[in-house]
Amino acid sequence: MESISLYYREGASDKVYEASIVPKGDGYVVTFAYGRRGSTLNAGTKTPTPLGYDEAKRTFDKLVREKTAKGYQVAAGGGSVSAAALPANAKAPTGIHCQLLNPVEEEKVQKLLSHPDWWLQEKIDGRRLLIRKEGSTITGINRLGQETALPQTMVESALTCTADFILDGEGVGDVLHVFDALSLHGGDLRHVGFAERFVRLSKFLKVSIPPHFKLVNVACQLNAKQETFTRLQREHREGAVFKHMMAPYTPGRPASGGMQLKHKFCETASFIVTKPNPKRSVSLLLFDGDRVVPAGNVTIPPNHDVPAPGTIVDCRYLYAFRESGSIYQPVYLGPREDIRAEECTTAQLKYQPEAVAL
C-alpha cells in the first residue's frame, strides 16, 4: 500500500523512521519502525485494530507530519508522501546545522576562567540564527538547519558584504550578534580552531562593516575574563560561553562535555503547553524518559498570544521543585518553533537546593 522512510541526522544522531499502511483482515493498520541507522529497528503499530482505509490514511499522514515537524526528512527512494502528510509550515532543510553547547557546572567555571586556552564570550539572549550569503542570495537558517525568515535589515547588511559567508549568531530585534563563522570568502572554516576563526571573523566584519551585524567580543586574558564574567553577572545577562581556542566548529551537540561550553546565570528551559487555564495561564509538561510529567503553570503576559496546546515555549524560572517537578517563579518568554518536542525534557531543569541538616 503506502509507506515512507524518513531519516534524521544531526551531530552524533543518525536515526531512521519507517511507516506503512498495511492490509490486515477486513481493514488496514499503520505500522512503524525506528532506531539508529544500521541497527535492528524497534517496531510497532499505531492502530491496534484494523481501520477503514481513510481513517488509516489520516493516522499515517498525522504521523508523518509529526516526524517531519521534528526535523525528519524523506529519504531518497524512501517512498512518497502526499502534501496532506507534510506540515503546512514545513521549511526547506539547508544541510547546515549549528553547533550546540553543553552546560558547564558552576564549580568548574573558575578553572575555565584561569586556563589560558579557554576564551570567554557573552551568551546573548536572543534567537539562534545563521546567515548564508551566496552571491546575491541571502538565506536565514534556524537551529534545526531549516530556512527561516530574516529581518530586512539583516538581508541588507549581508548584501553590503562583497564576499560569500556563513555566519553564526543570535538575532535580537533587527541586529545579528555574530559570534562565529562557518565559512568566509567561500572557504570552509569549520575544521579551523576557534581562535583563528575569530580573528578572521573580526577582520571580515571590520572591513565589510555590515550595519546590523555586531561582533560578540572575546576575553582571552586572565584578568579580562574574570572582569567580563563578573560584569555579566552584575548586569544580569543571560550567561557566558567558554570556547577552547583550538575548538573546531562541530554541528550538533556532544553527548557530554565538549570544547565549547555554556554557563547560564538565569535558568531557562523549553516546555510543551498541555492546556489553557483561567486568567491567561497555561499548563506545562516535560518528558522524563518515556514518561510525560507536569512542570507547573505559567501566566501569559498581555503582549503575547495564549499558546495553543502542543506549542513549545520558553520560560525563565528560579528553580524546579524536586517533589513535583514544577518550576518556581516562571516567566513566559515566548514560543519556540526551532525546538523539537523531544528536547523538552526534565534534564534541562535546575532543582531547588536540598536543605542541609544541622
Kinemage of the C-alpha trace (Angstrom):
@kinemage 1
@onewidth
@group {chain A} dominant
@subgroup {mainchain}
@vectorlist {calphas} color= white
{ca met a 1} P 0.000 0.000 0.000
{ca glu a 2} L 1.642 3.220 1.167
{ca ser a 3} L 4.940 3.567 3.005
{ca ile a 4} L 7.641 6.114 3.708
{ca ser a 5} L 11.203 6.079 5.024
{ca leu a 6} L 12.418 9.120 6.956
{ca tyr a 7} L 15.786 9.995 8.415
{ca tyr a 8} L 17.170 12.437 10.962
{ca arg a 9} L 20.861 13.321 11.101
{ca glu a 10} L 22.419 15.915 13.431
{ca gly a 11} L 25.749 15.650 15.214
{ca ala a 12} L 26.083 12.104 16.554
{ca ser a 13} L 22.397 11.333 15.851
{ca asp a 14} L 21.692 9.233 12.750
{ca lys a 15} L 18.169 7.821 13.038
{ca val a 16} L 15.613 6.320 10.678
{ca tyr a 17} L 11.831 6.086 10.956
{ca glu a 18} L 9.650 3.997 8.671
{ca ala a 19} L 5.853 3.968 8.449
{ca ser a 20} L 3.429 1.957 6.316
{ca ile a 21} L -0.265 1.342 5.718
{ca val a 22} L -0.680 -2.433 5.617
{ca pro a 23} L -3.809 -4.511 4.830
{ca lys a 24} L -4.997 -6.649 7.750
{ca gly a 25} L -8.215 -8.641 7.825
{ca asp a 26} L -11.012 -6.506 6.504
{ca gly a 27} L -9.146 -3.232 7.072
{ca tyr a 28} L -5.748 -1.578 7.385
{ca val a 29} L -3.222 -0.887 10.121
{ca val a 30} L -0.455 1.717 10.349
{ca thr a 31} L 2.883 0.167 11.304
{ca phe a 32} L 6.135 1.885 12.224
{ca ala a 33} L 9.771 1.019 12.878
{ca tyr a 34} L 12.522 3.253 14.237
{ca gly a 35} L 16.091 3.220 15.510
{ca arg a 36} L 19.684 4.061 14.702
{ca arg a 37} L 20.715 3.596 11.088
{ca gly a 38} L 22.248 0.163 10.539
{ca ser a 39} L 20.845 -1.303 13.769
{ca thr a 40} L 17.855 -3.562 14.389
{ca leu a 41} L 14.780 -1.327 14.390
{ca asn a 42} L 12.090 -1.254 17.074
{ca ala a 43} L 8.703 -1.979 15.508
{ca gly a 44} L 5.088 -1.392 16.479
{ca thr a 45} L 1.678 -0.286 15.262
{ca lys a 46} L -0.229 2.959 15.664
{ca thr a 47} L -3.562 1.185 15.139
{ca pro a 48} L -4.019 -1.881 17.393
{ca thr a 49} L -7.168 -2.859 15.468
{ca pro a 50} L -7.788 -2.611 11.698
{ca leu a 51} L -9.383 0.605 10.417
{ca gly a 52} L -11.010 1.699 7.214
{ca tyr a 53} L -8.531 2.980 4.646
{ca asp a 54} L -9.493 6.662 5.010
{ca glu a 55} L -9.029 6.570 8.786
{ca ala a 56} L -5.748 4.660 8.471
{ca lys a 57} L -4.553 7.235 5.931
{ca arg a 58} L -5.367 10.096 8.319
{ca thr a 59} L -3.368 8.337 11.062
{ca phe a 60} L -0.468 7.774 8.639
{ca asp a 61} L -0.465 11.411 7.470
{ca lys a 62} L -0.576 12.703 11.041
{ca leu a 63} L 2.390 10.501 11.978
{ca val a 64} L 4.432 11.791 9.039
{ca arg a 65} L 3.551 15.407 9.859
{ca glu a 66} L 4.705 14.919 13.452
{ca lys a 67} L 8.042 13.437 12.371
{ca thr a 68} L 8.815 15.979 9.662
{ca ala a 69} L 7.940 18.798 12.067
{ca lys a 70} L 10.627 17.394 14.372
{ca gly a 71} L 13.261 17.605 11.645
{ca tyr a 72} L 12.979 14.219 9.930
{ca gln a 73} L 13.412 14.283 6.138
{ca val a 74} L 12.182 11.951 3.416
{ca ala a 75} L 14.958 9.530 2.452
{ca ala a 76} L 15.903 9.231 -1.214
{ca gly a 77} L 13.884 6.406 -2.714
{ca gly a 78} L 12.042 6.096 0.582
{ca gly a 79} L 8.551 6.179 -0.810
{ca ser a 80} L 6.226 9.063 -1.491
{ca val a 81} L 4.025 11.104 0.758
{ca ser a 82} L 1.074 13.297 -0.089
{ca ala a 83} L 1.123 17.020 0.574
{ca ala a 84} L -1.501 16.418 3.246
{ca ala a 85} L 1.063 14.486 5.244
{ca leu a 86} L 3.511 17.389 5.397
{ca pro a 87} L 3.103 20.221 7.926
{ca ala a 88} L 1.647 23.407 6.500
{ca asn a 89} L 4.622 25.378 7.822
{ca ala a 90} L 7.281 22.901 6.626
{ca lys a 91} L 10.570 24.693 5.995
{ca ala a 92} L 13.210 23.682 3.496
{ca pro a 93} L 16.269 21.948 5.014
{ca thr a 94} L 19.591 23.620 4.191
{ca gly a 95} L 22.021 20.879 5.210
{ca ile a 96} L 23.721 23.369 7.551
{ca his a 97} L 23.446 22.711 11.272
{ca cys a 98} L 24.666 24.857 14.138
{ca gln a 99} L 26.908 23.797 16.977
{ca leu a 100} L 25.049 23.292 20.269
{ca leu a 101} L 26.756 23.519 23.652
{ca asn a 102} L 26.555 21.526 26.848
{ca pro a 103} L 26.339 23.378 30.180
{ca val a 104} L 29.332 23.563 32.495
{ca glu a 105} L 28.869 23.138 36.234
{ca glu a 106} L 29.449 26.173 38.426
{ca glu a 107} L 32.298 24.508 40.306
{ca lys a 108} L 34.265 24.158 37.032
{ca val a 109} L 33.823 27.742 35.875
{ca gln a 110} L 36.789 29.081 37.829
{ca lys a 111} L 39.117 26.562 36.178
{ca leu a 112} L 38.000 27.746 32.761
{ca leu a 113} L 38.445 31.389 33.754
{ca ser a 114} L 42.028 30.754 34.872
{ca his a 115} L 43.051 28.478 31.980
{ca pro a 116} L 44.854 30.332 29.144
{ca asp a 117} L 43.431 28.061 26.403
{ca trp a 118} L 39.790 28.833 27.191
{ca trp a 119} L 38.299 32.082 25.865
{ca leu a 120} L 35.076 33.735 27.010
{ca gln a 121} L 32.170 35.316 25.121
{ca glu a 122} L 28.882 36.685 26.380
{ca lys a 123} L 25.898 34.352 25.895
{ca ile a 124} L 23.431 36.577 24.089
{ca asp a 125} L 19.745 36.215 24.949
{ca gly a 126} L 18.160 36.084 21.501
{ca arg a 127} L 17.115 33.728 18.689
{ca arg a 128} L 19.787 31.398 17.282
{ca leu a 129} L 20.328 32.372 13.680
{ca leu a 130} L 22.803 31.562 10.937
{ca ile a 131} L 23.029 33.659 7.775
{ca arg a 132} L 24.414 32.367 4.482
{ca lys a 133} L 25.377 34.631 1.588
{ca glu a 134} L 25.875 33.115 -1.858
{ca gly a 135} L 26.257 35.913 -4.375
{ca ser a 136} L 23.092 37.974 -4.050
{ca thr a 137} L 21.140 35.140 -2.352
{ca ile a 138} L 20.750 35.571 1.414
{ca thr a 139} L 19.374 32.688 3.479
{ca gly a 140} L 18.426 32.639 7.137
{ca ile a 141} L 18.914 29.282 8.891
{ca asn a 142} L 17.429 28.301 12.261
{ca arg a 143} L 18.893 25.917 14.851
{ca leu a 144} L 17.143 22.988 13.136
{ca gly a 145} L 19.010 23.651 9.897
{ca gln a 146} L 15.853 24.922 8.164
{ca glu a 147} L 15.363 28.079 6.138
{ca thr a 148} L 13.832 30.876 8.189
{ca ala a 149} L 12.738 34.447 7.532
{ca leu a 150} L 15.159 37.310 8.188
{ca pro a 151} L 14.537 40.947 9.107
{ca gln a 152} L 15.108 43.136 6.061
{ca thr a 153} L 17.871 44.995 7.933
{ca met a 154} L 19.893 41.755 8.176
{ca val a 155} L 19.364 40.995 4.491
{ca glu a 156} L 20.537 44.472 3.513
{ca ser a 157} L 23.533 44.220 5.866
{ca ala a 158} L 24.539 40.878 4.343
{ca leu a 159} L 24.337 42.358 0.844
{ca thr a 160} L 26.820 45.103 1.764
{ca cys a 161} L 29.483 42.380 2.046
{ca thr a 162} L 31.208 41.540 -1.239
{ca ala a 163} L 32.359 38.080 -0.105
{ca asp a 164} L 30.245 34.976 0.496
{ca phe a 165} L 29.944 33.640 4.050
{ca ile a 166} L 28.073 31.588 6.623
{ca leu a 167} L 27.911 33.387 9.977
{ca asp a 168} L 26.526 32.114 13.290
{ca gly a 169} L 24.941 34.351 15.879
{ca glu a 170} L 21.903 35.388 17.887
{ca gly a 171} L 19.215 37.585 16.425
{ca val a 172} L 17.984 40.317 18.778
{ca gly a 173} L 15.441 42.575 17.099
{ca asp a 174} L 16.919 43.632 13.773
{ca val a 175} L 20.558 43.002 14.802
{ca leu a 176} L 22.595 39.816 14.365
{ca his a 177} L 25.103 39.407 17.198
{ca val a 178} L 27.791 37.389 15.404
{ca phe a 179} L 29.970 35.058 17.490
{ca asp a 180} L 31.375 32.574 14.947
{ca ala a 181} L 31.920 31.879 11.257
{ca leu a 182} L 31.479 28.585 9.415
{ca ser a 183} L 32.874 29.960 6.159
{ca leu a 184} L 34.329 33.205 4.819
{ca his a 185} L 35.173 34.137 1.224
{ca gly a 186} L 33.813 30.738 0.204
{ca gly a 187} L 36.349 28.851 2.339
{ca asp a 188} L 35.127 26.333 4.942
{ca leu a 189} L 36.413 27.226 8.426
{ca arg a 190} L 34.685 24.527 10.465
{ca his a 191} L 37.867 22.487 10.827
{ca val a 192} L 39.860 25.548 11.969
{ca gly a 193} L 40.395 26.305 15.680
{ca phe a 194} L 38.142 28.925 17.269
{ca ala a 195} L 40.986 31.429 17.833
{ca glu a 196} L 41.802 31.540 14.135
{ca arg a 197} L 38.126 31.616 13.135
{ca phe a 198} L 37.514 34.560 15.445
{ca val a 199} L 40.499 36.545 14.149
{ca arg a 200} L 39.327 36.049 10.554
{ca leu a 201} L 35.741 36.936 11.526
{ca ser a 202} L 36.885 40.147 13.268
{ca lys a 203} L 38.872 41.269 10.238
{ca phe a 204} L 35.998 40.415 7.907
{ca leu a 205} L 33.440 42.475 9.844
{ca lys a 206} L 35.896 45.345 10.319
{ca val a 207} L 36.415 45.601 6.559
{ca ser a 208} L 32.831 44.906 5.454
{ca ile a 209} L 31.100 46.962 8.180
{ca pro a 210} L 27.593 45.469 7.766
{ca pro a 211} L 25.481 47.959 9.775
{ca his a 212} L 23.227 45.454 11.559
{ca phe a 213} L 25.860 42.805 12.318
{ca lys a 214} L 27.547 43.214 15.698
{ca leu a 215} L 30.590 41.171 16.721
{ca val a 216} L 30.403 39.426 20.100
{ca asn a 217} L 33.844 40.146 21.511
{ca val a 218} L 36.017 37.630 23.339
{ca ala a 219} L 38.078 37.868 26.521
{ca cys a 220} L 41.171 35.683 26.452
{ca gln a 221} L 43.473 37.118 29.133
{ca leu a 222} L 43.004 36.057 32.773
{ca asn a 223} L 42.070 39.489 34.138
{ca ala a 224} L 39.844 40.310 31.179
{ca lys a 225} L 37.956 37.010 31.507
{ca gln a 226} L 37.354 37.466 35.221
{ca glu a 227} L 36.261 41.086 34.803
{ca thr a 228} L 33.939 40.208 31.908
{ca phe a 229} L 32.398 37.284 33.789
{ca thr a 230} L 31.795 39.441 36.895
{ca arg a 231} L 30.290 42.248 34.802
{ca leu a 232} L 27.906 39.885 33.008
{ca gln a 233} L 26.713 38.566 36.359
{ca arg a 234} L 26.318 42.064 37.792
{ca glu a 235} L 24.329 43.239 34.760
{ca his a 236} L 22.043 40.177 34.940
{ca arg a 237} L 22.962 38.998 31.454
{ca glu a 238} L 21.944 35.525 30.300
{ca gly a 239} L 25.322 33.871 30.752
{ca ala a 240} L 28.803 33.184 29.391
{ca val a 241} L 30.233 30.832 26.775
{ca phe a 242} L 33.657 29.242 27.147
{ca lys a 243} L 35.466 28.160 23.974
{ca his a 244} L 38.776 26.335 23.738
{ca met a 245} L 40.994 28.280 21.362
{ca met a 246} L 41.620 25.126 19.279
{ca ala a 247} L 37.962 24.021 19.150
{ca pro a 248} L 36.638 23.223 15.657
{ca tyr a 249} L 33.070 24.062 14.683
{ca thr a 250} L 31.220 20.751 15.057
{ca pro a 251} L 27.487 20.609 14.158
{ca gly a 252} L 25.137 19.177 16.788
{ca arg a 253} L 25.628 18.667 20.493
{ca pro a 254} L 28.288 16.368 22.032
{ca ala a 255} L 26.978 13.520 24.190
{ca ser a 256} L 28.784 15.189 27.104
{ca gly a 257} L 31.333 17.933 27.698
{ca gly a 258} L 32.972 19.369 24.616
{ca met a 259} L 35.442 22.070 23.667
{ca gln a 260} L 32.766 24.773 23.805
{ca leu a 261} L 30.587 25.117 26.902
{ca lys a 262} L 27.904 27.444 28.265
{ca his a 263} L 27.160 28.732 31.742
{ca lys a 264} L 23.836 30.494 32.351
{ca phe a 265} L 23.266 32.970 35.172
{ca cys a 266} L 19.485 32.597 34.965
{ca glu a 267} L 17.618 29.374 34.314
{ca thr a 268} L 15.580 28.897 31.154
{ca ala a 269} L 14.020 25.793 29.654
{ca ser a 270} L 11.661 24.736 26.872
{ca phe a 271} L 8.278 23.204 27.722
{ca ile a 272} L 5.263 21.773 25.905
{ca val a 273} L 1.936 23.518 26.522
{ca thr a 274} L -0.659 20.963 27.544
{ca lys a 275} L -3.815 23.028 28.199
{ca pro a 276} L -5.063 26.577 28.820
{ca asn a 277} L -6.118 27.627 32.315
{ca pro a 278} L -8.219 30.561 33.576
{ca lys a 279} L -6.686 34.050 33.806
{ca arg a 280} L -4.294 33.689 30.799
{ca ser a 281} L -2.359 30.780 32.259
{ca val a 282} L -1.272 27.513 30.601
{ca ser a 283} L -0.087 24.176 31.995
{ca leu a 284} L 3.334 22.853 31.026
{ca leu a 285} L 4.795 19.375 30.657
{ca leu a 286} L 8.160 17.725 30.021
{ca phe a 287} L 9.415 14.294 29.022
{ca asp a 288} L 11.167 12.221 31.697
{ca gly a 289} L 12.468 9.237 29.771
{ca asp a 290} L 9.363 7.523 28.401
{ca arg a 291} L 7.061 9.356 30.823
{ca val a 292} L 5.280 12.671 30.453
{ca val a 293} L 5.382 14.728 33.654
{ca pro a 294} L 3.768 18.055 34.635
{ca ala a 295} L 6.056 21.048 35.093
{ca gly a 296} L 3.657 23.606 36.563
{ca asn a 297} L 1.886 26.611 35.050
{ca val a 298} L 2.939 29.952 33.615
{ca thr a 299} L 0.976 33.173 33.132
{ca ile a 300} L 0.954 34.620 29.613
{ca pro a 301} L 1.614 38.395 29.554
{ca pro a 302} L -0.926 40.641 27.779
{ca asn a 303} L 1.521 41.398 24.946
{ca his a 304} L 1.693 37.679 23.997
{ca asp a 305} L -0.948 35.444 22.433
{ca val a 306} L -2.006 32.490 24.584
{ca pro a 307} L -0.203 29.475 23.031
{ca ala a 308} L -2.280 26.523 21.858
{ca pro a 309} L -1.836 23.028 23.345
{ca gly a 310} L 1.174 21.322 21.794
{ca thr a 311} L 3.096 24.579 21.344
{ca ile a 312} L 6.699 24.581 22.563
{ca val a 313} L 7.528 27.623 24.686
{ca asp a 314} L 10.476 29.008 26.634
{ca cys a 315} L 10.198 30.073 30.275
{ca arg a 316} L 12.648 31.617 32.709
{ca tyr a 317} L 12.427 30.356 36.295
{ca leu a 318} L 14.275 30.365 39.610
{ca tyr a 319} L 14.409 26.609 40.159
{ca ala a 320} L 12.247 23.462 39.976
{ca phe a 321} L 10.822 21.611 42.976
{ca arg a 322} L 12.194 18.067 43.245
{ca glu a 323} L 8.940 16.616 44.576
{ca ser a 324} L 6.504 17.988 41.997
{ca gly a 325} L 8.800 18.966 39.138
{ca ser a 326} L 7.012 22.340 38.921
{ca ile a 327} L 9.080 25.424 38.155
{ca tyr a 328} L 9.148 28.274 40.696
{ca gln a 329} L 8.592 31.923 39.713
{ca pro a 330} L 8.183 31.172 35.997
{ca val a 331} L 8.321 33.981 33.432
{ca tyr a 332} L 6.936 33.359 29.943
{ca leu a 333} L 9.422 34.228 27.183
{ca gly a 334} L 7.514 33.146 24.083
{ca pro a 335} L 7.039 30.273 21.600
{ca arg a 336} L 9.937 28.365 20.043
{ca glu a 337} L 9.371 26.997 16.544
{ca asp a 338} L 13.004 25.861 16.340
{ca ile a 339} L 12.845 23.481 19.335
{ca arg a 340} L 11.682 19.888 18.924
{ca ala a 341} L 9.275 18.315 21.382
{ca glu a 342} L 11.811 15.580 22.163
{ca glu a 343} L 14.186 18.250 23.510
{ca cys a 344} L 11.679 19.281 26.188
{ca thr a 345} L 12.997 17.016 28.942
{ca thr a 346} L 13.496 17.199 32.689
{ca ala a 347} L 17.257 17.110 32.051
{ca gln a 348} L 17.007 20.863 31.377
{ca leu a 349} L 15.881 21.673 34.912
{ca lys a 350} L 17.858 23.088 37.794
{ca tyr a 351} L 16.301 21.891 41.045
{ca gln a 352} L 15.844 23.596 44.393
{ca pro a 353} L 18.962 23.090 46.530
{ca glu a 354} L 18.470 20.442 49.162
{ca ala a 355} L 18.374 21.645 52.752
{ca val a 356} L 21.450 20.820 54.754
{ca ala a 357} L 20.726 19.092 58.054
{ca leu a 358} L 22.293 20.838 61.083
